[in-house]
Amino acid sequence: MVDCKPLATPTAVTLVVTPSDQPFENPTQYRRIVGALQYLTITRPDLLYAVNRLCQFMHSLIVDHWGLVKRVLRYTKGTLDYSLRLSPSSSTTIHAYSDFDWAGCPIDRKSTSGYAVYLGSNLVSWLSRKQRTVARSSTIAEYKALADVSAEVTWVVSLLRELGLHSGQPSTLWCDNLGATYLCANPVFHARTKHVEIDYHFVRDKVASGDIVVNFVSTKDQLADIFTKPLPGSRFAILRDKLNVVAHQPCA
């Protein structure tokens, strides 16, 4: 793939992988490359969604999956000088973006959660992961995603307090689902959400104690969108820049 033609995105918007009877003949090669790409996501969060998808096919490979790997490699070929930028920031407040793709997997209809946690202007934690259970509504899928990012933010705050660097300000979570936003602030426990009771109480307690504030953000400003679904090239490039994944000039 050294001389391959680069692509603008690591995943195709229109391609849907479905079960096939044509297995891939070299699963060891597939697993070796995907394992290497997992290490790359430590400094390349823009690859995380694509690599997370590839990891889901480790035990039942087909030829189409190998095509997905080659697409990621073609995108990587064109962005070899990109990496995560960390820069001095005057702010030490924590804010995070939480998103989901409801029933996005065509095989089992499970949703994909994603989040991006910022310390000031720097991205410090990110996730793209398929939810363990099927969500019966988009509000439930978003609420599960909020529970994941709430746990991560709680850990980051604990670490900063140990280091004496926490500002004392509540952390802000941004999500683009009004139902989940209202559910966080509503003290009335709705009967239709009993099956997410643990997640409900966890997030609600954080909001009630003032540790976390959950606000609504429009979908066009949702930075975690890049971790939950394939995106067109222009949208992908905009969000990649906002994640601080930028091209670096080589040192002289």
Rosetta blueprint (number, residue, H / E / L):
1 M L
2 V L
3 D L
4 C L
5 K L
6 P L
7 L L
8 A L
9 T L
10 P L
11 T L
12 A L
13 V L
14 T L
15 L L
16 V L
17 V L
18 T L
19 P L
20 S L
21 D L
22 Q L
23 P E
24 F L
25 E L
26 N L
27 P H
28 T H
29 Q H
30 Y H
31 R H
32 R H
33 I H
34 V H
35 G H
36 A H
37 L H
38 Q H
39 Y H
40 L H
41 T L
42 I L
43 T L
44 R L
45 P H
46 D H
47 L H
48 L H
49 Y H
50 A H
51 V H
52 N H
53 R H
54 L H
55 C H
56 Q L
57 F L
58 M L
59 H L
60 S L
61 L L
62 I E
63 V H
64 D H
65 H H
66 W H
67 G H
68 L H
69 V H
70 K H
71 R H
72 V H
73 L H
74 R H
75 Y H
76 T H
77 K H
78 G H
79 T L
80 L L
81 D L
82 Y E
83 S E
84 L E
85 R L
86 L L
87 S L
88 P L
89 S L
90 S L
91 S L
92 T L
93 T L
94 I E
95 H E
96 A E
97 Y E
98 S E
99 D E
100 F E
101 D E
102 W L
103 A L
104 G L
105 C L
106 P L
107 I L
108 D L
109 R L
110 K L
111 S L
112 T E
113 S E
114 G E
115 Y E
116 A E
117 V E
118 Y E
119 L E
120 G L
121 S L
122 N E
123 L E
124 V E
125 S E
126 W E
127 L E
128 S E
129 R E
130 K E
131 Q L
132 R L
133 T L
134 V L
135 A L
136 R L
137 S L
138 S H
139 T H
140 I H
141 A H
142 E H
143 Y H
144 K H
145 A H
146 L H
147 A H
148 D H
149 V H
150 S H
151 A H
152 E H
153 V H
154 T H
155 W H
156 V H
157 V H
158 S H
159 L H
160 L H
161 R H
162 E H
163 L L
164 G L
165 L L
166 H L
167 S L
168 G L
169 Q L
170 P L
171 S E
172 T E
173 L E
174 W E
175 C E
176 D L
177 N L
178 L H
179 G H
180 A H
181 T H
182 Y H
183 L H
184 C H
185 A H
186 N L
187 P L
188 V L
189 F L
190 H L
191 A H
192 R H
193 T H
194 K H
195 H H
196 V H
197 E H
198 I H
199 D H
200 Y H
201 H H
202 F H
203 V H
204 R H
205 D H
206 K H
207 V H
208 A H
209 S L
210 G L
211 D L
212 I E
213 V E
214 V E
215 N E
216 F E
217 V L
218 S L
219 T H
220 K H
221 D H
222 Q L
223 L H
224 A H
225 D H
226 I H
227 F H
228 T L
229 K L
230 P L
231 L L
232 P L
233 G H
234 S H
235 R H
236 F H
237 A H
238 I H
239 L H
240 R H
241 D H
242 K H
243 L L
244 N L
245 V E
246 V E
247 A E
248 H L
249 Q L
250 P L
251 C L
252 A L
